[in-house]
Amino acid sequence: MLDKRDIPDALVNHTTAWGIDDEAAFNFTLGHCDDSYKKGKLFFNHLMTISNHRPYTFPDGRIDILSASHQSQGGVKYTDYAIHKFLTDAAQKPWFDNTVFVIVSDHCSHSAGKTDLPVNRYQIPCFI
């Protein structure tokens, strides 16, 4: 398992209390995929994004919402931007056509609290 301490500062555009920006995490993951492919090894990666969590900050200049606004919509939009960039960059790799990408949330918005979640009110998308 790796965390933000394992990612070179040169890749990091922005940090929060949760960790590094989504782009940096995706770019680091692309490098790991490349390394495994070059060694002829199969690979599995699990990555958790953080920009769509409070305080909803991210690198400026990527989307049309300023990070300083601390808007949840900005955090979600930036995460969407970073996922799109990751998949676009991955599509240029020799391993892309033999790779399955699964993008799923671990929870939905407003899921914090001390009681059980009413499951019928929460839908979590999964893209394969």
N, CA, C and O atoms as a printed pandas DataFrame, in Angstrom:
     atom_number atom_name residue_name chain_id  residue_number  x_coord  y_coord  z_coord
0              1         N          MET        A               1    0.846   -1.175    0.000
1              2        CA          MET        A               1    0.000    0.000    0.000
2              3         C          MET        A               1    0.892    1.238    0.000
3              4         O          MET        A               1    1.895    1.308    0.711
4              5         N          LEU        A               2    0.503    2.196   -0.806
5              6        CA          LEU        A               2    1.230    3.449   -0.903
6              7         C          LEU        A               2    0.317    4.589   -0.469
7              8         O          LEU        A               2   -0.907    4.477   -0.547
8              9         N          ASP        A               3    0.912    5.677   -0.016
9             10        CA          ASP        A               3    0.128    6.873    0.266
10            11         C          ASP        A               3    0.892    8.089   -0.225
11            12         O          ASP        A               3    1.889    7.958   -0.935
12            13         N          LYS        A               4    0.424    9.272    0.153
13            14        CA          LYS        A               4    0.989   10.499   -0.408
14            15         C          LYS        A               4    2.486   10.649   -0.144
15            16         O          LYS        A               4    3.174   11.343   -0.893
16            17         N          ARG        A               5    2.994   10.017    0.893
17            18        CA          ARG        A               5    4.429   10.108    1.185
18            19         C          ARG        A               5    5.270    9.390    0.137
19            20         O          ARG        A               5    6.465    9.662    0.014
20            21         N          ASP        A               6    4.672    8.490   -0.608
21            22        CA          ASP        A               6    5.391    7.722   -1.621
22            23         C          ASP        A               6    5.428    8.409   -2.986
23            24         O          ASP        A               6    6.147    7.974   -3.886
24            25         N          ILE        A               7    4.674    9.451   -3.131
25            26        CA          ILE        A               7    4.573   10.121   -4.426
26            27         C          ILE        A               7    5.542   11.293   -4.464
27            28         O          ILE        A               7    5.517   12.144   -3.574
28            29         N          PRO        A               8    6.395   11.351   -5.479
29            30        CA          PRO        A               8    7.385   12.425   -5.566
30            31         C          PRO        A               8    6.732   13.812   -5.607
31            32         O          PRO        A               8    5.710   14.007   -6.265
32            33         N          ASP        A               9    7.323   14.754   -4.909
33            34        CA          ASP        A               9    6.790   16.120   -4.875
34            35         C          ASP        A               9    6.630   16.707   -6.269
35            36         O          ASP        A               9    5.735   17.521   -6.495
36            37         N          ALA        A              10    7.478   16.310   -7.202
37            38        CA          ALA        A              10    7.417   16.838   -8.560
38            39         C          ALA        A              10    6.092   16.514   -9.257
39            40         O          ALA        A              10    5.703   17.215  -10.191
40            41         N          LEU        A              11    5.402   15.475   -8.820
41            42        CA          LEU        A              11    4.105   15.105   -9.409
42            43         C          LEU        A              11    2.932   15.835   -8.766
43            44         O          LEU        A              11    1.849   15.906   -9.347
44            45         N          VAL        A              12    3.143   16.371   -7.579
45            46        CA          VAL        A              12    2.042   16.926   -6.782
46            47         C          VAL        A              12    1.765   18.380   -7.163
47            48         O          VAL        A              12    2.671   19.213   -7.174
48            49         N          ASN        A              13    0.512   18.669   -7.472
49            50        CA          ASN        A              13    0.075   20.020   -7.814
50            51         C          ASN        A              13   -0.590   20.720   -6.642
51            52         O          ASN        A              13   -0.589   21.949   -6.563
52            53         N          HIS        A              14   -1.169   19.924   -5.715
53            54        CA          HIS        A              14   -1.984   20.492   -4.635
54            55         C          HIS        A              14   -2.134   19.436   -3.533
55            56         O          HIS        A              14   -2.220   18.244   -3.827
56            57         N          THR        A              15   -2.163   19.864   -2.287
57            58        CA          THR        A              15   -2.424   18.936   -1.180
58            59         C          THR        A              15   -3.537   19.482   -0.291
59            60         O          THR        A              15   -3.771   20.688   -0.215
60            61         N          THR        A              16   -4.210   18.557    0.372
61            62        CA          THR        A              16   -5.203   18.902    1.381
62            63         C          THR        A              16   -4.925   18.028    2.597
63            64         O          THR        A              16   -3.965   17.257    2.608
64            65         N          ALA        A              17   -5.756   18.147    3.606
65            66        CA          ALA        A              17   -5.612   17.304    4.791
66            67         C          ALA        A              17   -5.784   15.833    4.436
67            68         O          ALA        A              17   -5.262   14.963    5.133
68            69         N          TRP        A              18   -6.514   15.545    3.355
69            70        CA          TRP        A              18   -6.769   14.173    2.932
70            71         C          TRP        A              18   -5.609   13.573    2.160
71            72         O          TRP        A              18   -5.401   12.361    2.195
72            73         N          GLY        A              19   -4.845   14.417    1.455
73            74        CA          GLY        A              19   -3.752   13.881    0.654
74            75         C          GLY        A              19   -3.432   14.760   -0.531
75            76         O          GLY        A              19   -3.548   15.984   -0.459
76            77         N          ILE        A              20   -3.027   14.135   -1.625
77            78        CA          ILE        A              20   -2.602   14.866   -2.814
78            79         C          ILE        A              20   -3.733   14.968   -3.831
79            80         O          ILE        A              20   -4.737   14.261   -3.750
80            81         N          ASP        A              21   -3.538   15.871   -4.789
81            82        CA          ASP        A              21   -4.557   16.064   -5.820
82            83         C          ASP        A              21   -4.750   14.793   -6.646
83            84         O          ASP        A              21   -3.852   13.959   -6.763
84            85         N          ASP        A              22   -5.937   14.676   -7.207
85            86        CA          ASP        A              22   -6.305   13.482   -7.962
86            87         C          ASP        A              22   -5.396   13.251   -9.166
87            88         O          ASP        A              22   -5.024   12.114   -9.453
88            89         N          GLU        A              23   -5.034   14.330   -9.875
89            90        CA          GLU        A              23   -4.151   14.182  -11.036
90            91         C          GLU        A              23   -2.835   13.533  -10.639
91            92         O          GLU        A              23   -2.353   12.631  -11.325
92            93         N          ALA        A              24   -2.257   13.983   -9.549
93            94        CA          ALA        A              24   -0.975   13.425   -9.102
94            95         C          ALA        A              24   -1.119   11.938   -8.795
95            96         O          ALA        A              24   -0.253   11.140   -9.154
96            97         N          ALA        A              25   -2.202   11.571   -8.137
97            98        CA          ALA        A              25   -2.428   10.158   -7.821
98            99         C          ALA        A              25   -2.590    9.333   -9.095
99           100         O          ALA        A              25   -2.039    8.237   -9.201
100          101         N          PHE        A              26   -3.342    9.854  -10.058
101          102        CA          PHE        A              26   -3.523    9.143  -11.320
102          103         C          PHE        A              26   -2.216    9.054  -12.104
103          104         O          PHE        A              26   -1.902    8.002  -12.662
104          105         N          ASN        A              27   -1.453   10.146  -12.152
105          106        CA          ASN        A              27   -0.179   10.130  -12.882
106          107         C          ASN        A              27    0.804    9.152  -12.255
107          108         O          ASN        A              27    1.533    8.460  -12.966
108          109         N          PHE        A              28    0.826    9.094  -10.939
109          110        CA          PHE        A              28    1.686    8.142  -10.239
110          111         C          PHE        A              28    1.264    6.709  -10.584
111          112         O          PHE        A              28    2.107    5.837  -10.795
112          113         N          THR        A              29   -0.041    6.482  -10.636
113          114        CA          THR        A              29   -0.568    5.161  -10.975
114          115         C          THR        A              29   -0.206    4.779  -12.408
115          116         O          THR        A              29    0.145    3.630  -12.674
116          117         N          LEU        A              30   -0.288    5.736  -13.331
117          118        CA          LEU        A              30    0.121    5.461  -14.712
118          119         C          LEU        A              30    1.567    4.987  -14.769
119          120         O          LEU        A              30    1.895    4.061  -15.512
120          121         N          GLY        A              31    2.424    5.620  -13.987
121          122        CA          GLY        A              31    3.830    5.206  -13.937
122          123         C          GLY        A              31    3.992    3.787  -13.430
123          124         O          GLY        A              31    4.811    3.028  -13.949
124          125         N          HIS        A              32    3.211    3.422  -12.414
125          126        CA          HIS        A              32    3.261    2.049  -11.894
126          127         C          HIS        A              32    2.773    1.048  -12.934
127          128         O          HIS        A              32    3.339   -0.037  -13.070
128          129         N          CYS        A              33    1.733    1.407  -13.663
129          130        CA          CYS        A              33    1.233    0.527  -14.720
130          131         C          CYS        A              33    2.302    0.342  -15.794
131          132         O          CYS        A              33    2.547   -0.774  -16.253
132          133         N          ASP        A              34    2.927    1.432  -16.185
133          134        CA          ASP        A              34    4.004    1.362  -17.189
134          135         C          ASP        A              34    5.137    0.458  -16.714
135          136         O          ASP        A              34    5.631   -0.377  -17.472
136          137         N          ASP        A              35    5.546    0.626  -15.460
137          138        CA          ASP        A              35    6.641   -0.188  -14.913
138          139         C          ASP        A              35    6.283   -1.676  -14.922
139          140         O          ASP        A              35    7.096   -2.514  -15.313
140          141         N          SER        A              36    5.072   -1.996  -14.493
141          142        CA          SER        A              36    4.644   -3.398  -14.480
142          143         C          SER        A              36    4.601   -3.967  -15.893
143          144         O          SER        A              36    5.047   -5.090  -16.128
144          145         N          TYR        A              37    4.068   -3.200  -16.821
145          146        CA          TYR        A              37    3.980   -3.646  -18.206
146          147         C          TYR        A              37    5.372   -3.925  -18.773
147          148         O          TYR        A              37    5.585   -4.947  -19.425
148          149         N          LYS        A              38    6.310   -3.025  -18.527
149          150        CA          LYS        A              38    7.674   -3.195  -19.042
150          151         C          LYS        A              38    8.340   -4.451  -18.479
151          152         O          LYS        A              38    9.184   -5.058  -19.137
152          153         N          LYS        A              39    7.958   -4.837  -17.259
153          154        CA          LYS        A              39    8.515   -6.032  -16.623
154          155         C          LYS        A              39    7.726   -7.290  -16.978
155          156         O          LYS        A              39    8.072   -8.383  -16.530
156          157         N          GLY        A              40    6.674   -7.146  -17.776
157          158        CA          GLY        A              40    5.850   -8.286  -18.164
158          159         C          GLY        A              40    4.972   -8.788  -17.038
159          160         O          GLY        A              40    4.551   -9.945  -17.050
160          161         N          LYS        A              41    4.687   -7.936  -16.063
161          162        CA          LYS        A              41    3.876   -8.333  -14.908
162          163         C          LYS        A              41    2.449   -7.818  -15.044
163          164         O          LYS        A              41    2.212   -6.702  -15.508
164          165         N          LEU        A              42    1.511   -8.654  -14.629
165          166        CA          LEU        A              42    0.130   -8.203  -14.534
166          167         C          LEU        A              42    0.038   -7.195  -13.392
167          168         O          LEU        A              42    0.858   -7.217  -12.474
168          169         N          PHE        A              43   -0.943   -6.326  -13.446
169          170        CA          PHE        A              43   -1.062   -5.335  -12.372
170          171         C          PHE        A              43   -2.508   -5.090  -11.993
171          172         O          PHE        A              43   -3.427   -5.238  -12.799
172          173         N          PHE        A              44   -2.672   -4.713  -10.742
173          174        CA          PHE        A              44   -3.954   -4.322  -10.166
174          175         C          PHE        A              44   -3.681   -3.084   -9.326
175          176         O          PHE        A              44   -2.770   -3.085   -8.498
176          177         N          ASN        A              45   -4.448   -2.046   -9.527
177          178        CA          ASN        A              45   -4.281   -0.821   -8.752
178          179         C          ASN        A              45   -5.619   -0.398   -8.174
179          180         O          ASN        A              45   -6.657   -0.501   -8.827
180          181         N          HIS        A              46   -5.578    0.070   -6.962
181          182        CA          HIS        A              46   -6.753    0.618   -6.293
182          183         C          HIS        A              46   -6.394    2.042   -5.903
183          184         O          HIS        A              46   -5.388    2.267   -5.231
184          185         N          LEU        A              47   -7.197    2.992   -6.314
185          186        CA          LEU        A              47   -6.901    4.396   -6.085
186          187         C          LEU        A              47   -8.139    5.078   -5.531
187          188         O          LEU        A              47   -9.250    4.861   -6.014
188          189         N          MET        A              48   -7.940    5.900   -4.517
189          190        CA          MET        A              48   -9.052    6.671   -3.958
190          191         C          MET        A              48   -8.778    8.146   -4.186
191          192         O          MET        A              48   -7.714    8.651   -3.827
192          193         N          THR        A              49   -9.737    8.835   -4.783
193          194        CA          THR        A              49   -9.603   10.264   -5.003
194          195         C          THR        A              49  -10.008   11.015   -3.734
195          196         O          THR        A              49  -10.725   10.479   -2.889
196          197         N          ILE        A              50   -9.545   12.254   -3.609
197          198        CA          ILE        A              50   -9.858   13.014   -2.399
198          199         C          ILE        A              50  -10.457   14.382   -2.678
199          200         O          ILE        A              50  -11.006   15.005   -1.769
200          201         N          SER        A              51  -10.367   14.859   -3.897
201          202        CA          SER        A              51  -10.787   16.230   -4.185
202          203         C          SER        A              51  -12.277   16.461   -3.985
203          204         O          SER        A              51  -12.703   17.593   -3.754
204          205         N          ASN        A              52  -13.063   15.413   -4.069
205          206        CA          ASN        A              52  -14.501   15.577   -3.872
206          207         C          ASN        A              52  -14.902   15.346   -2.415
207          208         O          ASN        A              52  -16.020   14.923   -2.121
208          209         N          HIS        A              53  -13.961   15.634   -1.513
209          210        CA          HIS        A              53  -14.215   15.610   -0.066
210          211         C          HIS        A              53  -13.886   16.999    0.498
211          212         O          HIS        A              53  -13.059   17.725   -0.054
212          213         N          ARG        A              54  -14.538   17.346    1.592
213          214        CA          ARG        A              54  -14.218   18.627    2.230
214          215         C          ARG        A              54  -12.722   18.713    2.471
215          216         O          ARG        A              54  -12.133   17.715    2.886
216          217         N          PRO        A              55  -12.096   19.801    2.245
217          218        CA          PRO        A              55  -12.631   21.149    2.002
218          219         C          PRO        A              55  -12.872   21.477    0.536
219          220         O          PRO        A              55  -12.997   22.650    0.183
220          221         N          TYR        A              56  -12.941   20.460   -0.331
221          222        CA          TYR        A              56  -13.211   20.641   -1.761
222          223         C          TYR        A              56  -12.217   21.604   -2.412
223          224         O          TYR        A              56  -12.611   22.585   -3.043
224          225         N          THR        A              57  -10.936   21.315   -2.252
225          226        CA          THR        A              57   -9.908   22.115   -2.912
226          227         C          THR        A              57   -9.152   21.249   -3.903
227          228         O          THR        A              57   -9.097   20.027   -3.772
228          229         N          PHE        A              58   -8.575   21.905   -4.889
229          230        CA          PHE        A              58   -7.941   21.216   -6.008
230          231         C          PHE        A              58   -7.061   22.239   -6.719
231          232         O          PHE        A              58   -7.143   23.431   -6.421
232          233         N          PRO        A              59   -6.218   21.795   -7.656
233          234        CA          PRO        A              59   -5.382   22.748   -8.389
234          235         C          PRO        A              59   -6.243   23.682   -9.247
235          236         O          PRO        A              59   -7.144   23.230   -9.954
236          237         N          ASP        A              60   -5.966   24.960   -9.181
237          238        CA          ASP        A              60   -6.692   25.909  -10.025
238          239         C          ASP        A              60   -6.263   25.765  -11.478
239          240         O          ASP        A              60   -5.187   25.246  -11.774
240          241         N          GLY        A              61   -7.114   26.231  -12.369
241          242        CA          GLY        A              61   -6.800   26.256  -13.791
242          243         C          GLY        A              61   -7.220   25.014  -14.551
243          244         O          GLY        A              61   -7.040   24.947  -15.767
244          245         N          ARG        A              62   -7.773   24.037  -13.866
245          246        CA          ARG        A              62   -8.200   22.810  -14.551
246          247         C          ARG        A              62   -9.663   22.886  -14.971
247          248         O          ARG        A              62  -10.037   22.400  -16.038
248          249         N          ILE        A              63  -10.480   23.494  -14.133
249          250        CA          ILE        A              63  -11.916   23.596  -14.393
250          251         C          ILE        A              63  -12.341   25.057  -14.230
251          252         O          ILE        A              63  -11.523   25.904  -13.871
252          253         N          ASP        A              64  -13.590   25.347  -14.488
253          254        CA          ASP        A              64  -14.084   26.723  -14.443
254          255         C          ASP        A              64  -14.601   27.153  -13.073
255          256         O          ASP        A              64  -15.341   28.132  -12.976
256          257         N          ILE        A              65  -14.226   26.444  -12.022
257          258        CA          ILE        A              65  -14.576   26.803  -10.645
258          259         C          ILE        A              65  -13.270   26.975   -9.882
259          260         O          ILE        A              65  -12.361   26.156  -10.014
260          261         N          LEU        A              66  -13.172   28.035   -9.085
261          262        CA          LEU        A              66  -11.958   28.271   -8.312
262          263         C          LEU        A              66  -11.910   27.376   -7.082
263          264         O          LEU        A              66  -12.924   27.157   -6.419
264          265         N          SER        A              67  -10.744   26.872   -6.793
265          266        CA          SER        A              67  -10.552   26.029   -5.616
266          267         C          SER        A              67  -10.938   26.757   -4.337
267          268         O          SER        A              67  -11.525   26.164   -3.432
268          269         N          ALA        A              68  -10.610   28.038   -4.262
269          270        CA          ALA        A              68  -10.877   28.828   -3.049
270          271         C          ALA        A              68  -12.361   28.956   -2.727
271          272         O          ALA        A              68  -12.720   29.364   -1.622
272          273         N          SER        A              69  -13.232   28.610   -3.682
273          274        CA          SER        A              69  -14.676   28.682   -3.437
274          275         C          SER        A              69  -15.146   27.568   -2.500
275          276         O          SER        A              69  -16.214   27.676   -1.897
276          277         N          HIS        A              70  -14.363   26.511   -2.377
277          278        CA          HIS        A              70  -14.683   25.360   -1.512
278          279         C          HIS        A              70  -16.071   24.791   -1.812
279          280         O          HIS        A              70  -16.783   24.371   -0.900
280          281         N          GLN        A              71  -16.446   24.778   -3.076
281          282        CA          GLN        A              71  -17.743   24.247   -3.480
282          283         C          GLN        A              71  -17.638   22.753   -3.747
283          284         O          GLN        A              71  -16.700   22.298   -4.403
284          285         N          SER        A              72  -18.584   22.002   -3.245
285          286        CA          SER        A              72  -18.583   20.565   -3.508
286          287         C          SER        A              72  -18.673   20.291   -5.004
287          288         O          SER        A              72  -18.085   19.327   -5.495
288          289         N          GLN        A              73  -19.416   21.144   -5.742
289          290        CA          GLN        A              73  -19.507   20.967   -7.190
290          291         C          GLN        A              73  -18.126   21.083   -7.839
291          292         O          GLN        A              73  -17.840   20.377   -8.806
292          293         N          GLY        A              74  -17.271   21.962   -7.320
293          294        CA          GLY        A              74  -15.920   22.104   -7.843
294          295         C          GLY        A              74  -15.093   20.859   -7.593
295          296         O          GLY        A              74  -14.351   20.414   -8.469
296          297         N          GLY        A              75  -15.217   20.297   -6.402
297          298        CA          GLY        A              75  -14.488   19.069   -6.086
298          299         C          GLY        A              75  -14.898   17.918   -6.985
299          300         O          GLY        A              75  -14.051   17.166   -7.467
300          301         N          VAL        A              76  -16.191   17.782   -7.209
301          302        CA          VAL        A              76  -16.693   16.710   -8.071
302          303         C          VAL        A              76  -16.269   16.953   -9.517
303          304         O          VAL        A              76  -15.848   16.026  -10.209
304          305         N          LYS        A              77  -16.379   18.198   -9.971
305          306        CA          LYS        A              77  -16.011   18.518  -11.350
306          307         C          LYS        A              77  -14.519   18.285  -11.578
307          308         O          LYS        A              77  -14.120   17.780  -12.627
308          309         N          TYR        A              78  -13.696   18.653  -10.597
309          310        CA          TYR        A              78  -12.265   18.419  -10.736
310          311         C          TYR        A              78  -11.967   16.915  -10.771
311          312         O          TYR        A              78  -11.154   16.469  -11.581
312          313         N          THR        A              79  -12.607   16.139   -9.914
313          314        CA          THR        A              79  -12.403   14.687   -9.938
314          315         C          THR        A              79  -12.804   14.120  -11.294
315          316         O          THR        A              79  -12.103   13.266  -11.836
316          317         N          ASP        A              80  -13.923   14.582  -11.849
317          318        CA          ASP        A              80  -14.325   14.149  -13.192
318          319         C          ASP        A              80  -13.245   14.507  -14.216
319          320         O          ASP        A              80  -12.912   13.698  -15.081
320          321         N          TYR        A              81  -12.700   15.724  -14.113
321          322        CA          TYR        A              81  -11.625   16.162  -15.007
322          323         C          TYR        A              81  -10.424   15.217  -14.888
323          324         O          TYR        A              81   -9.868   14.782  -15.896
324          325         N          ALA        A              82  -10.031   14.906  -13.658
325          326        CA          ALA        A              82   -8.853   14.066  -13.420
326          327         C          ALA        A              82   -9.073   12.641  -13.930
327          328         O          ALA        A              82   -8.157   12.041  -14.491
328          329         N          ILE        A              83  -10.264   12.098  -13.743
329          330        CA          ILE        A              83  -10.574   10.754  -14.255
330          331         C          ILE        A              83  -10.512   10.765  -15.784
331          332         O          ILE        A              83   -9.931    9.865  -16.390
332          333         N          HIS        A              84  -11.103   11.771  -16.396
333          334        CA          HIS        A              84  -11.067   11.872  -17.861
334          335         C          HIS        A              84   -9.630   11.954  -18.361
335          336         O          HIS        A              84   -9.263   11.271  -19.317
336          337         N          LYS        A              85   -8.824   12.781  -17.722
337          338        CA          LYS        A              85   -7.417   12.925  -18.121
338          339         C          LYS        A              85   -6.680   11.594  -17.957
339          340         O          LYS        A              85   -5.894   11.206  -18.821
340          341         N          PHE        A              86   -6.933   10.908  -16.862
341          342        CA          PHE        A              86   -6.304    9.610  -16.614
342          343         C          PHE        A              86   -6.656    8.616  -17.722
343          344         O          PHE        A              86   -5.774    7.957  -18.272
344          345         N          LEU        A              87   -7.928    8.511  -18.045
345          346        CA          LEU        A              87   -8.351    7.557  -19.075
346          347         C          LEU        A              87   -7.829    7.956  -20.455
347          348         O          LEU        A              87   -7.466    7.091  -21.252
348          349         N          THR        A              88   -7.790    9.252  -20.741
349          350        CA          THR        A              88   -7.242    9.728  -22.010
350          351         C          THR        A              88   -5.750    9.415  -22.108
351          352         O          THR        A              88   -5.272    8.958  -23.147
352          353         N          ASP        A              89   -5.017    9.662  -21.019
353          354        CA          ASP        A              89   -3.583    9.348  -20.996
354          355         C          ASP        A              89   -3.358    7.839  -21.077
355          356         O          ASP        A              89   -2.455    7.380  -21.775
356          357         N          ALA        A              90   -4.175    7.074  -20.367
357          358        CA          ALA        A              90   -4.030    5.613  -20.374
358          359         C          ALA        A              90   -4.311    5.049  -21.764
359          360         O          ALA        A              90   -3.713    4.049  -22.161
360          361         N          ALA        A              91   -5.215    5.684  -22.501
361          362        CA          ALA        A              91   -5.564    5.203  -23.844
362          363         C          ALA        A              91   -4.369    5.242  -24.794
363          364         O          ALA        A              91   -4.389    4.584  -25.834
364          365         N          GLN        A              92   -3.338    5.997  -24.452
365          366        CA          GLN        A              92   -2.133    6.089  -25.282
366          367         C          GLN        A              92   -1.095    5.022  -24.926
367          368         O          GLN        A              92   -0.056    4.924  -25.578
368          369         N          LYS        A              93   -1.374    4.232  -23.903
369          370        CA          LYS        A              93   -0.416    3.242  -23.409
370          371         C          LYS        A              93   -0.590    1.900  -24.115
371          372         O          LYS        A              93   -1.696    1.560  -24.534
372          373         N          PRO        A              94    0.497    1.135  -24.249
373          374        CA          PRO        A              94    0.398   -0.162  -24.925
374          375         C          PRO        A              94   -0.431   -1.196  -24.154
375          376         O          PRO        A              94   -0.901   -2.170  -24.742
376          377         N          TRP        A              95   -0.609   -0.998  -22.883
377          378        CA          TRP        A              95   -1.359   -1.943  -22.051
378          379         C          TRP        A              95   -2.846   -1.624  -21.995
379          380         O          TRP        A              95   -3.614   -2.412  -21.444
380          381         N          PHE        A              96   -3.272   -0.501  -22.546
381          382        CA          PHE        A              96   -4.650   -0.031  -22.409
382          383         C          PHE        A              96   -5.685   -1.043  -22.909
383          384         O          PHE        A              96   -6.663   -1.319  -22.215
384          385         N          ASP        A              97   -5.477   -1.593  -24.097
385          386        CA          ASP        A              97   -6.480   -2.479  -24.696
386          387         C          ASP        A              97   -6.678   -3.781  -23.920
387          388         O          ASP        A              97   -7.671   -4.476  -24.136
388          389         N          ASN        A              98   -5.764   -4.121  -23.034
389          390        CA          ASN        A              98   -5.885   -5.336  -22.231
390          391         C          ASN        A              98   -6.123   -5.018  -20.755
391          392         O          ASN        A              98   -5.786   -5.815  -19.878
392          393         N          THR        A              99   -6.693   -3.871  -20.495
393          394        CA          THR        A              99   -6.891   -3.426  -19.113
394          395         C          THR        A              99   -8.364   -3.142  -18.869
395          396         O          THR        A              99   -9.038   -2.539  -19.704
396          397         N          VAL        A             100   -8.855   -3.580  -17.722
397          398        CA          VAL        A             100  -10.222   -3.288  -17.300
398          399         C          VAL        A             100  -10.145   -2.172  -16.264
399          400         O          VAL        A             100   -9.393   -2.267  -15.294
400          401         N          PHE        A             101  -10.918   -1.127  -16.472
401          402        CA          PHE        A             101  -10.991   -0.013  -15.527
402          403         C          PHE        A             101  -12.355   -0.073  -14.855
403          404         O          PHE        A             101  -13.382   -0.152  -15.529
404          405         N          VAL        A             102  -12.365   -0.034  -13.547
405          406        CA          VAL        A             102  -13.610   -0.007  -12.780
406          407         C          VAL        A             102  -13.574    1.255  -11.936
407          408         O          VAL        A             102  -12.670    1.445  -11.123
408          409         N          ILE        A             103  -14.554    2.106  -12.131
409          410        CA          ILE        A             103  -14.634    3.356  -11.379
410          411         C          ILE        A             103  -15.922    3.315  -10.580
411          412         O          ILE        A             103  -17.021    3.252  -11.131
412          413         N          VAL        A             104  -15.756    3.353   -9.269
413          414        CA          VAL        A             104  -16.909    3.240   -8.383
414          415         C          VAL        A             104  -16.658    4.089   -7.137
415          416         O          VAL        A             104  -15.517    4.265   -6.709
416          417         N          SER        A             105  -17.706    4.592   -6.585
417          418        CA          SER        A             105  -17.608    5.383   -5.366
418          419         C          SER        A             105  -17.674    4.468   -4.147
419          420         O          SER        A             105  -18.278    3.397   -4.197
420          421         N          ASP        A             106  -17.056    4.892   -3.070
421          422        CA          ASP        A             106  -17.175    4.111   -1.832
422          423         C          ASP        A             106  -18.356    4.592   -0.988
423          424         O          ASP        A             106  -18.761    3.921   -0.039
424          425         N          HIS        A             107  -18.900    5.751   -1.336
425          426        CA          HIS        A             107  -20.099    6.265   -0.674
426          427         C          HIS        A             107  -20.637    7.422   -1.502
427          428         O          HIS        A             107  -19.982    7.888   -2.433
428          429         N          CYS        A             108  -21.819    7.874   -1.160
429          430        CA          CYS        A             108  -22.395    9.012   -1.860
430          431         C          CYS        A             108  -22.266   10.250   -0.977
431          432         O          CYS        A             108  -21.749   10.174    0.137
432          433         N          SER        A             109  -22.730   11.373   -1.473
433          434        CA          SER        A             109  -22.650   12.589   -0.662
434          435         C          SER        A             109  -23.611   12.487    0.519
435          436         O          SER        A             109  -24.590   11.742    0.487
436          437         N          HIS        A             110  -23.313   13.233    1.527
437          438        CA          HIS        A             110  -24.141   13.294    2.738
438          439         C          HIS        A             110  -24.291   11.934    3.416
439          440         O          HIS        A             110  -25.350   11.617    3.956
440          441         N          SER        A             111  -23.233   11.136    3.386
441          442        CA          SER        A             111  -23.335    9.807    3.982
442          443         C          SER        A             111  -22.696    9.735    5.363
443          444         O          SER        A             111  -22.667    8.666    5.973
444          445         N          ALA        A             112  -22.190   10.842    5.857
445          446        CA          ALA        A             112  -21.582   10.829    7.193
446          447         C          ALA        A             112  -22.673   10.842    8.257
447          448         O          ALA        A             112  -23.775   11.336    8.018
448          449         N          GLY        A             113  -22.371   10.312    9.403
449          450        CA          GLY        A             113  -23.329   10.314   10.498
450          451         C          GLY        A             113  -23.154    9.121   11.395
451          452         O          GLY        A             113  -22.265    8.294   11.194
452          453         N          LYS        A             114  -24.009    9.039   12.383
453          454        CA          LYS        A             114  -23.887    7.987   13.390
454          455         C          LYS        A             114  -24.991    6.958   13.303
455          456         O          LYS        A             114  -25.112    6.106   14.183
456          457         N          THR        A             115  -25.804    7.020   12.254
457          458        CA          THR        A             115  -26.879    6.050   12.098
458          459         C          THR        A             115  -26.687    5.294   10.791
459          460         O          THR        A             115  -25.914    5.712    9.928
460          461         N          ASP        A             116  -27.388    4.191   10.656
461          462        CA          ASP        A             116  -27.337    3.440    9.414
462          463         C          ASP        A             116  -27.898    4.284    8.274
463          464         O          ASP        A             116  -28.810    5.089    8.462
464          465         N          LEU        A             117  -27.338    4.084    7.106
465          466        CA          LEU        A             117  -27.811    4.808    5.931
466          467         C          LEU        A             117  -29.088    4.171    5.402
467          468         O          LEU        A             117  -29.196    2.946    5.352
468          469         N          PRO        A             118  -30.057    4.995    5.007
469          470        CA          PRO        A             118  -31.240    4.446    4.337
470          471         C          PRO        A             118  -30.849    4.082    2.898
471          472         O          PRO        A             118  -30.863    4.933    2.010
472          473         N          VAL        A             119  -30.508    2.832    2.685
473          474        CA          VAL        A             119  -29.938    2.375    1.424
474          475         C          VAL        A             119  -30.822    2.736    0.229
475          476         O          VAL        A             119  -30.306    3.015   -0.853
476          477         N          ASN        A             120  -32.105    2.735    0.404
477          478        CA          ASN        A             120  -33.002    3.034   -0.715
478          479         C          ASN        A             120  -32.864    4.476   -1.207
479          480         O          ASN        A             120  -33.350    4.797   -2.291
480          481         N          ARG        A             121  -32.213    5.350   -0.435
481          482        CA          ARG        A             121  -32.051    6.750   -0.846
482          483         C          ARG        A             121  -30.681    7.028   -1.452
483          484         O          ARG        A             121  -30.399    8.169   -1.818
484          485         N          TYR        A             122  -29.835    6.032   -1.566
485          486        CA          TYR        A             122  -28.474    6.244   -2.063
486          487         C          TYR        A             122  -28.184    5.331   -3.239
487          488         O          TYR        A             122  -28.358    4.115   -3.163
488          489         N          GLN        A             123  -27.747    5.930   -4.308
489          490        CA          GLN        A             123  -27.353    5.161   -5.486
490          491         C          GLN        A             123  -25.906    5.512   -5.789
491          492         O          GLN        A             123  -25.555    6.687   -5.888
492          493         N          ILE        A             124  -25.077    4.505   -5.935
493          494        CA          ILE        A             124  -23.668    4.698   -6.184
494          495         C          ILE        A             124  -23.361    4.134   -7.576
495          496         O          ILE        A             124  -23.523    2.937   -7.811
496          497         N          PRO        A             125  -22.914    5.004   -8.500
497          498        CA          PRO        A             125  -22.631    4.528   -9.856
498          499         C          PRO        A             125  -21.374    3.681   -9.910
499          500         O          PRO        A             125  -20.475    3.807   -9.079
500          501         N          CYS        A             126  -21.335    2.820  -10.906
501          502        CA          CYS        A             126  -20.156    2.008  -11.186
502          503         C          CYS        A             126  -19.962    1.995  -12.693
503          504         O          CYS        A             126  -20.863    1.616  -13.442
504          505         N          PHE        A             127  -18.781    2.410  -13.131
505          506        CA          PHE        A             127  -18.445    2.424  -14.553
506          507         C          PHE        A             127  -17.380    1.367  -14.817
507          508         O          PHE        A             127  -16.364    1.319  -14.125
508          509         N          ILE        A             128  -17.609    0.527  -15.811
509          510        CA          ILE        A             128  -16.633   -0.500  -16.183
510          511         C          ILE        A             128  -16.278   -0.288  -17.653
511          512         O          ILE        A             128  -15.468   -1.033  -18.206
